Amino acid sequence: KGETLYILGGPLANFAAALVFIVLAELPMPDFLTAPSRGFGIFSLAVGLSNMLPTRMYGARSDGLLLWEIWRPVRRPQRQKATRSQWNAPRRW
């Protein structure tokens, strides 16, 4: 499970950028800097959340799907023994 932190790096970077830019937008500065800062923060938050959804697009797996595959329990199909009725009867020529 060591790759969990590696996979979480992308979404965590998006969340950190969102936090920085949203806090930066709350500081006293000109309006022409506040709106883009807040917009980039919200966009980074949306990208981070969408990366955590377990989806597959054009063959590429999202970070959420990779984490799902790593942490979900593996269920192996159980084999059933054949009953006498399922045996193949010999042909009589």
Summary of the structure (lengths in Angstrom):
residues: 93
radius of gyration: 25.7
end to end distance: 59.4
largest distance: 95.6
contacts: 195
relative contact order: 0.15
helix: 61%
strand: 4%
